[in-house]
Structure formats: C-alpha cells, structure tokens
Amino acid sequence: MENPLMILQEILMKTQHVQQAAIVDARSNMVKACSLGFTLDYEALANFQFAFKNSMLIRERGLEYNKMLYTVVRAEPDVVYAKLDKRGIVLVKTNTFIVVATYIEGMYPSVCVEAVERLADYLKFKNK
C-alpha cells in the first residue's frame, strides 16, 4: 500500500469533516497509520473487532469508545456507524484493514461517512 498516512490525509482529513482517523490492520489489530494525536488503545481496537463480529448484538448494546457508550445507527459485518450527541465514529472493514474515523459537532456526519467509504472502496480495489 502506498504511504498510509498520506492516504489518510488526502482522502479523509482534507474533507474537514473528519476529526481523527486511523487505518488498522484487521488481523493483527496494529495501527498502520493515524492522524496527529489520535490514539487507539487495546480496548477500543477489541471493541471494534467485536462490533464487526456481532453486528446484531452491538445494535442493541451500543459501541463503547473512549469510556463512552455510542448508539449504533448502522451495523453490518463490514460497516459500523455510531453516534453520541453530536459526535460519532465510523468503522469500515476491508479485506485487510479497518478504517476508523471520528467526527464532532460542526462536522457533517454524511461527509465523514462518504470519505471513509471512499477510502475503504479504494483499499478493496487494491485488494487490501
């Protein structure tokens, strides 16, 4: 894969509707690239993996992220969208990676979702 940090910057961060973003190796749960200051701890990464494997349950329970419980608005085997007040998190899984992005008040969730899905489509096209 080309420079993952450059991909994050070009596709996600330039929209100005993504607060933070990361590309995570879905198999090893290792962060391959992340925006400046964005950290994902083991618990967050484990919760993301759980969400993809248990989409029905996560719809009912919600998604815990940063010690807060987000309401899941969409959960499928490769897509999870969750929100809490005027902030949210978008997760899209490809063959190899999980693309993670957050948005906050003042940002358009739809633009964030579109950008994450565009990056995921690009990675799928590259068979990643």
N, C-alpha and C positions, 0 to 999 in steps of 0.2 A: 504494500500500500504506500502511496505517496506519503509525504510528511503529514501525519495525522493532526498535528497541531495547526498546520496551515489550512487543512481541510475544515477543521472546526471554525477557525477564524473566517475563512472565506464564505462558507455556507451558512453557518449559524450565527456567529457573533455580529457579523455585518448587518443583519436584519434589524438590530437594535430592539428586538422583541424576545431575545434570549438573554437571561441574566447570567447563567452559568451553564457550562456544557462539558461533557466528557464522552470519550469513546472507551469502552471497557471490553476486554477480551472475555467473551461469554463462557469459554471453557475454563480458563484459569482464574477468572474474576480479578484480573490485574488491570489497572487503569493504564491505557496506552497513551492517552492524551487528555488534557483537561484545560479549561480556561483558567486564567490567572486567579489564584486564590480559591479555587474550587477543590474541596477535598471530599472524598467519599470513603467513609470508614467501612470496616468489615461488615458491620450490622446493616448498613444501607445496601451494600452490594448483595448480601444474603437475602434481604427483603425483596430486592429487585428480582433475583433468581426465583424466589418463592412465588412472586406475583405472576411470572410467566408460566410457572408450572401449575398454578392453582387459580386460574382466572375466575372461576365461579365463586370460590371462597373469598377471594380478595375483593370482589364486587360487594359482598356482604359486610366484610370486616373493615375494609379500607386498607390503605397503604401507610405504614409508618415510615417517616423520613424525618431526620433531624429531631427526633423525640416528639414529633407531632403527628397526629393521625389525619391523613388526607382522605377525602371522599373520592372513591374511584368512579369516574364517569364513563370510562370505557376500559374493558379488559378482555383481551383475546390472547391466544397463545404467543403472538408476536408484537402486541401493542398494549400499552397501559397508559392511560391518562388519568391524573388525579389532581384534585384542587383542594385548597384550604383558603377560605375567604377569597382574596383577590390575587392569590399566588397559586402556582401549580407546578407539576412535574410531568414530563413527557418521556416515556420509555419506548423505544422501538428496537426489536431484536432482529438481527440479520443472521446469516449462516454462522458467522464468526464473532460478531460484535453486538454489544448493547449500546445504543446511542442514548444518552441521558441529557436532558435539558430542563432548565427551570425558567420560570417567568415570574414577575412580580407585578404589583399594582402599577398601572400606567402602560403596561405592555399588552399587546393583543395576543391572547392565547392561540387564536387561529393562525397567526403568522408563525408563532413558535412551532406549532404542530406541523404546519406545512414545511417549514425549514428542516425539521427533524426527519420527517418522512422523505423529503427530497434527498437528504444525506443517506438515509437508510436505503433508498432505491439505488443510489449511486454505488453503495457498498455491495448491494445484492447483484448489481450489474457486473461488478468486478469479481463476483463470486466470493465475496468476503462475508 
